[in-house]
């Protein structure tokens, strides 16, 4: 299971929100690059970068920060937040993203999103299935759609999607533990007999302590995104380094 720390960016700074609410913004570091280098020094290979300004503006904003991290570390970065057009995607990939995450676009403009899957390949496009009460949320989580999370994932699975990040918004930033039960159901219902068609589920939101990681691994999650638990020193980089070595 891949360990994927998160860097959320507002005004070029590394921040965290609670339940996606911009009014709860807390700045952890003025330099996302510094934070990324610290992760890399602890043996971490992957990074989840969210352009929160982009999510609000509905187009890519903080690509210079992405470029900085990509050019000065060897981290494999998945990048999301406000990617709406082919041009946004081009900028993200040219700025050094290995993968991009599309959430709102997959709901509001499925034709474009499906086109990205066929153009760039399923290994480079991640479906962002962020939900509240199991309903997909969009536009930087400011809006709730009527789509149910599991059918939504299954629909895109039939269109070739492999990677899915599922954030339970009610858990995000709360440090109360992730949505084990929801992930269990997603993995069960989206499991295919031909295992290469089974989705690679990345758990996100609510990770609060180290003990939750072996549980997610055991369950079959392909990756886990950890944000506030690292910044609030609930999980140390030393523990993550050890976990990566042992698994």
N, C-alpha and C positions, 0 to 999 in steps of 0.2 A: 504494500500500500504506500502510495507516494505521500510524503509530507509536503504540504504546499502553504507556506505562510502567505498572509494577505497584506498588501499595501494599498490602502484606499487614499486617493489623492483629491484634495480640495486646495485650490490656489497654489499648486505645486508642493504642498506640504503633506506629510504622512499623518492621517487622521483616523479616528474610528467614530462610527455613529452607533446609536442603540436603536434597534428595530427599523433601521433605515431612515430615522428622523433627523433631518439636517439641523434641527435646533439643538440636538444633543451632541453636536460636534466637539470632539476633544482632540487637540493637536498633540501628537506624541513626538514628532521630530520635524524640524524644518527641512531636513534633507532625506528624502526617500532613498537616495543613492547610498547614503551612510547606513541606513537600515538594511538595505539589500546586501551590502558588503558584509555586514555582521552575520546575516543569515548564511551567506556563502561560506564564510569562515568557519561556520559550525557544521559544515558538511551537507548543507541543504542544496539541492539541485534545481528546485522548482519554485516559481513565484506566481502569485495571483495578483494582478494589478487592476484596480478598479478606478476608472476616471469618473469620480462623482460629479465633477463639473460637467463632464460630457453627458452623463445620464440625465442631468437636468436640462442641458441645452439641446439634447437630441442630435449632437454631432461630436466628433472627437475633439477634445480640448487639450488635455495634458500629454500630447505625444512627445514633447521634448523631454519630459521626465522618463518616459518609456525608452526613448533613444539613449538617454544618459545611462540608465541601468543596463540596457542591452549591450551597449558598447563598452561598459567598464566592468562588467561581470560576465561569468559564463552561465548565469542562471537561465533556465528555459522558462520563458514568461508566457502566461496566458493573460490576455488583456481584454477588458470589457468596459462597458459604460458608454452608452450613447452612439454605438456604431449602427448607422442607419442606411448608409449608401455604399455603393461600390468604392467611391472615393475614400470614405472613412476607412474602409477595410484595407485599401491600398496603402494609406498612410500608416495604419497600424502595423502591417507586415513590413513595410519599408523602414519603419522605426525600430524594428527588431523583435516584434512579437512572434512567438513560435506557434501559438494558437490564439484564436479570438473567441470570446463568448458573446453569443447573441441571445437576448432575452425578449425585450419588447418587440423587436423586429420579427421574431419568429411567430409572434401573435398577430401583429398588425399588418405585416407584409410578408406572408409565408413564401410568395413567389421569389422575392429577393433572397430570402434565407435559403430556400431550396437550391437556388442558383449558386449560392456560395458553397454549399455542400458539394455540388457536382463540379464546380470550377476549381476549388482549392483542395478537395478531398476531405473525407470524414475525419481524418486524423488531425486536421487543423481547425475544424469548426466545432465548438462546444455549444450544446444547447443549455441556456440558462433557464432552469425551471424553478423560479423563486415563487414561493406560495405563502398565502395566509389562509388559514382554515382550509387548506388543500385546494384553494383557488389560486390560479396563476396571477401574480401581481406584475405590473409593468410600469414604464416611465419612472425609473428610479424608485420603484415601489410606491409611487404616489397614487397609483390607480389599481383597482382590483378588476380582473376580467371575470367572465362567467365560466372560464375553462377549468375543468378539474385536472389536477396535476398528473395523475397516472395515465388517463386517456391521452393527455397532451404529449407525454413522453412516448407512449406507445405509437401514437400517430407519426411522430418524427423518427422513431425507430424503424418504422416501415418505409421511411424515406431515406434510410441509410445512416442516420445519426448514430454515433458510437459513444461519444463522451457527453455526460450530462452532469451539470452542477445543480444540485437541489438545495436551496436554502429555505429553511422554515423561518419566515420573517419573525414570527412570534418568539423564536428562540434567539434571534440574532443579537449579539452584544449583551445578552442577559447573563451569560456565564452560569447557566442552569443545566447545561447538558444538551446534547443534540437530539434530533427527532428519530431515535432508534426505531420506533415502531413504524413510522412512515417509510424509512429507508428499507426496512425489512420487507414491507409490502411492495415497494417499487422493485426491489431485486427479485422478489418472487414472481411478480406479474410480468416483468419485462425480461424474464429469463428465457432463453431460447435453447432448444435441444442442440442446435449447432452453436456451440459456445462462442464461436467468433462473432455471432450476431447478438450476443448478450450485451447489454449496455455496460459501459464503464462508469459506474456511479461515483461521483465525488461529493462527499458529505460536506456541508458548510452551514455554519450558524450554531452558536450555543456551546461549542467545545469549551469546557471549563477546567478539566483536569486531565492529567496524563492517563489515568486508568481508562478513560473513554476510548483511547486510541486502539488498544488491543481488541476491544469489543467491536469497533467498526471494521477492523481487519478481519476478525473472525466471521463477521456478517457477510463479508465479500465486497466491501467498498474498495474501489480502485485507488481512491485518493481521499485526502481530507484537507480542507482549508481551515487554517487556524489564524485567528486575528487577535481579538482582545486578550485572550488567555496568555498570549506571548507578551503583549505590551503591558499587561497588568501583573506580569511575573507569576501567573498561576502555573504555567508550564515553562520550564527553563530550556534554553537552547541546548544545554548539556544533555537533558533528558531526551530531546528530539534527536540529537546526534547519536546517542546510545540506541534509540529505537531504530534509526536508519541502519546502523551497523548490524543490529541483531535480526533485522527483517529484510 
